[in-house]
Amino acid sequence: MTRLAGLVLAQLRRLSRRHWIQVGVAAGIALAVVAVAVAATHEGSVREDSLRRGAAALLLLGGLSLALGLGSAALNLDAQSGHFGMLRGGGASRPELVAGAVASRVALLAAVVAAWAVVLQAGSLVLGMGLDGPLAVHTLAVLLGLLIAMLAAAAASSIVGPVAAGIFGGAIYVVAQAAVNLKAAADQGLIGTADVGVRILYYVAPRTVTSPMIADLQLRNEAGPAAPRVEINDNTVIVPAAGWDTVGWTIAWCVLLGLLCAAGLRRRPLN
C-alpha cells in the first residue's frame, strides 16, 4: 500500500508538470469566470439559467477534453518510454503500475473539475444567488460520465497509441449518452420497431448520468451545447434525470474499465 501511494503521488507530480494540463486548468478557470461575467448581464431566473448553461458547457466540453487527454496516454507512453520498465525493475508489480497510473489520473481529473466548480460556486455567491445545490449535483453527475470516457481511453491505451485510445474513449462516451437518450425515446414510444434493440443497449452499455438540473434545462431548450434538445421525427424527447440504478451501473462500468486496464497491460512488453 505504501509503494502504491508513492506511485500515485509520483504520477501526480509528473502530470502536474505537463504544460498542456496546466494550460487546460487555467483555461477552464478563465472560462468559468467568463460564464459568471455573462450571467451577471442578466437578471432573475435568466441569470441563473445563464450561469448553469455556461457551467454545464465548461464541465462537459472542457472536462471531456481533459479526460480523453489523460486517459489516452495513461499506459502506452510510459510502457514505450521505459518508465514502467524502470519501475518494474524497482519491484513494482504490473497491477501496481496500472493502479498508480489510473488512480493518479482519476484524482487529477476530480481535482480539476472540483477547482472549476469552486470558481462557478463562488460566482454564484458573488451574483447573489447563494451556493447552487443543483449545479453541485450536476458536477458530480458529469464527473461520473467523464470517468467512463477517461477509463475507456485508458483501457485502450494499454493496447494502442494515444490517438486511437482517445477516439475509443470518445466513442464510448457517445454510446453511453446515446443509450440514455434512446431509452428515453423508447419509453415515450418514439422508436418503433427498434425498441427491443434500444433496451438491450441500455441494459448492457455504460450510461451517462443525467442530473435534474440538466434535465430541466434541456426540457426548456436552455442547456446550450452541453445538452441540446433531442428530437426524433420532429418529436421532442424528454430525457429524465437519472436514478440511483444508473449511478450504480455507471460506477460498476468504471470498475470494469479499470480492470480492463490491468488486463491489457498484463502481457504488454515493458521497455
C-alpha positions in Angstrom: 0.0 0.0 0.0 2.9 2.4 0.8 4.5 1.7 -2.5 1.2 2.2 -4.4 0.7 5.5 -2.6 4.2 6.5 -3.7 3.4 5.6 -7.3 0.2 7.6 -7.3 2.0 10.7 -5.8 4.9 10.4 -8.3 2.5 10.2 -11.2 0.5 13.2 -9.9 3.7 15.2 -9.7 4.7 14.2 -13.3 1.2 15.0 -14.6 1.0 18.4 -12.8 4.2 19.5 -14.6 2.8 18.8 -18.1 2.2 22.1 -19.9 -1.0 21.1 -21.6 -2.6 20.2 -18.3 -1.6 23.5 -16.7 -3.0 25.4 -19.7 -6.2 23.3 -19.6 -6.7 24.0 -15.9 -6.1 27.7 -16.4 -8.3 27.9 -19.4 -11.2 26.2 -17.5 -10.9 28.7 -14.7 -10.9 31.6 -17.2 -14.0 30.2 -18.9 -15.7 29.8 -15.5 -15.1 33.5 -14.9 -16.5 34.3 -18.3 -19.6 32.3 -17.6 -20.1 34.2 -14.4 -19.5 37.5 -16.2 -22.0 36.7 -18.9 -24.6 35.6 -16.2 -24.0 39.0 -14.5 -25.5 40.8 -17.5 -28.9 39.1 -16.8 -31.4 39.2 -14.0 -33.6 36.8 -12.1 -34.2 33.3 -13.5 -32.4 34.2 -16.8 -29.2 34.9 -14.8 -29.5 31.5 -13.1 -30.1 29.7 -16.4 -27.1 31.6 -18.0 -24.7 30.6 -15.2 -25.9 27.0 -15.3 -25.7 26.8 -19.1 -22.2 28.1 -19.1 -21.2 25.9 -16.3 -22.6 22.8 -18.0 -20.8 23.6 -21.2 -17.4 24.0 -19.4 -17.8 20.9 -17.3 -18.8 18.7 -20.2 -16.7 20.0 -23.1 -13.7 21.1 -21.1 -13.9 18.1 -18.8 -14.2 15.7 -21.7 -11.2 17.1 -23.5 -9.2 16.8 -20.2 -10.5 13.2 -19.6 -9.6 12.0 -23.0 -6.2 13.6 -22.9 -5.4 12.0 -19.6 -6.8 8.6 -20.5 -5.4 8.2 -24.0 -1.8 8.4 -22.7 -2.3 6.6 -19.4 -0.4 3.4 -20.2 1.1 3.4 -23.7 3.7 6.2 -23.4 5.2 5.1 -20.1 5.3 1.5 -21.4 7.1 2.5 -24.6 9.5 5.1 -23.0 10.8 2.6 -20.4 9.4 4.4 -17.4 7.2 1.4 -16.5 10.2 -1.0 -17.1 12.3 1.0 -14.7 9.6 0.9 -12.0 9.1 -2.8 -12.7 12.8 -3.3 -12.1 12.5 -1.5 -8.9 10.0 -4.0 -7.6 6.6 -2.6 -8.6 4.2 -5.2 -9.9 2.2 -4.7 -13.1 -1.1 -4.2 -11.2 0.6 -1.6 -9.1 1.8 0.2 -12.2 -1.7 0.3 -13.6 -3.3 1.3 -10.3 -0.8 4.1 -9.9 -1.3 5.4 -13.4 -5.1 5.2 -13.4 -5.6 6.4 -9.8 -3.5 9.4 -10.3 -5.5 10.4 -13.4 -8.8 9.8 -11.6 -7.6 12.0 -8.7 -6.3 14.8 -11.1 -9.5 14.8 -13.1 -11.6 15.1 -10.0 -9.4 17.8 -8.6 -9.5 19.9 -11.8 -13.3 19.5 -12.1 -13.6 20.5 -8.4 -11.5 23.6 -9.0 -13.7 24.7 -11.8 -16.8 24.0 -9.7 -15.4 26.1 -6.8 -15.0 29.1 -9.2 -18.5 28.6 -10.5 -20.0 28.4 -7.0 -18.0 31.5 -5.9 -19.5 33.2 -8.9 -23.0 32.2 -7.9 -22.3 33.7 -4.5 -21.0 36.9 -6.0 -24.1 37.2 -8.2 -26.3 37.0 -5.1 -27.7 33.5 -5.8 -26.1 31.7 -3.0 -24.5 28.2 -3.3 -26.0 26.3 -6.2 -27.0 22.9 -5.0 -28.4 21.6 -8.3 -25.1 22.7 -10.0 -23.1 20.8 -7.4 -25.2 17.7 -8.1 -24.7 18.2 -11.8 -20.9 18.5 -11.3 -20.8 15.1 -9.7 -23.0 13.6 -12.4 -20.8 14.9 -15.1 -17.7 13.7 -13.3 -19.0 10.1 -13.5 -19.5 10.4 -17.2 -16.0 11.8 -17.6 -14.6 8.9 -15.7 -16.3 6.5 -18.1 -14.6 8.3 -21.1 -11.2 8.5 -19.4 -11.1 4.9 -18.2 -12.2 3.7 -21.6 -9.4 5.6 -23.2 -7.0 4.3 -20.5 -8.0 0.7 -21.2 -7.5 1.2 -24.9 -4.1 2.9 -24.2 -2.8 -0.5 -22.9 -3.1 -1.8 -26.5 -3.0 1.1 -28.9 -1.5 4.6 -29.2 -2.8 7.9 -27.8 -4.8 9.0 -30.8 -6.7 5.7 -31.2 -7.2 5.4 -27.5 -8.7 8.9 -27.3 -11.0 8.2 -30.2 -12.1 5.0 -28.5 -12.8 6.8 -25.2 -14.8 9.4 -27.0 -16.8 6.8 -28.8 -17.6 5.0 -25.6 -18.9 8.3 -24.2 -21.1 8.9 -27.2 -22.5 5.3 -26.8 -23.2 6.0 -23.1 -25.1 9.2 -24.0 -26.9 7.6 -26.9 -28.1 4.7 -24.6 -29.7 7.2 -22.2 -31.3 9.3 -25.0 -32.6 6.4 -27.0 -34.1 4.7 -23.9 -36.0 7.9 -23.1 -37.3 7.9 -26.7 -38.3 4.3 -26.4 -40.2 4.9 -23.2 -42.1 7.6 -25.0 -43.0 5.3 -27.9 -40.8 7.2 -30.4 -38.5 4.4 -31.6 -41.0 1.9 -33.1 -39.6 -1.5 -34.2 -36.1 -0.6 -32.8 -37.4 -0.6 -29.3 -36.0 -4.0 -28.3 -32.5 -3.2 -29.6 -32.5 0.1 -27.7 -33.4 -1.5 -24.5 -30.7 -4.1 -24.9 -28.2 -1.4 -25.5 -29.4 0.5 -22.4 -29.1 -2.5 -20.1 -25.7 -3.6 -21.4 -23.8 -0.4 -22.3 -22.4 2.2 -20.0 -24.6 5.2 -19.4 -24.1 8.9 -18.7 -25.8 10.3 -15.6 -28.4 13.0 -16.3 -28.7 15.4 -13.4 -32.0 17.1 -12.5 -30.5 20.4 -13.4 -29.5 19.5 -17.0 -32.8 17.6 -17.5 -34.7 20.8 -16.7 -32.6 23.0 -18.9 -32.8 20.5 -21.8 -36.5 20.3 -21.5 -36.8 24.1 -21.8 -34.1 24.1 -24.5 -31.9 26.3 -22.3 -29.0 23.8 -21.8 -26.9 25.1 -24.8 -24.1 22.9 -26.2 -24.0 20.7 -23.1 -27.4 19.1 -23.8 -29.2 20.2 -26.9 -32.8 19.2 -27.2 -33.2 15.7 -28.6 -35.7 15.2 -31.4 -36.8 12.1 -33.3 -39.1 12.5 -36.3 -39.9 16.1 -35.1 -40.9 14.8 -31.7 -39.0 16.2 -28.6 -37.5 13.5 -26.4 -37.8 14.2 -22.7 -34.7 12.9 -21.1 -35.4 12.4 -17.3 -33.0 12.7 -14.5 -31.1 9.6 -13.8 -32.0 7.3 -10.9 -29.7 5.6 -8.4 -29.7 2.5 -10.6 -27.9 4.4 -13.3 -25.4 5.9 -10.9 -24.6 2.4 -9.6 -24.4 1.0 -13.1 -22.0 3.7 -14.2 -19.8 3.1 -11.2 -19.8 -0.6 -12.0 -18.6 0.2 -15.5 -15.8 2.4 -14.1 -14.6 -0.6 -12.1 -14.8 -2.9 -15.1 -12.9 -0.5 -17.3 -10.2 -0.2 -14.5 -9.9 -4.0 -14.5 -9.5 -3.9 -18.3 -6.6 -1.5 -17.9 -4.8 -4.1 -15.8 -5.7 -6.9 -18.2 -4.4 -5.0 -21.2 -1.1 -4.3 -19.6 -0.6 -7.8 -18.3 1.1 -9.1 -21.5 2.4 -5.9 -23.0 6.2 -5.7 -23.2 7.7 -3.1 -21.0 10.8 -1.4 -22.4 
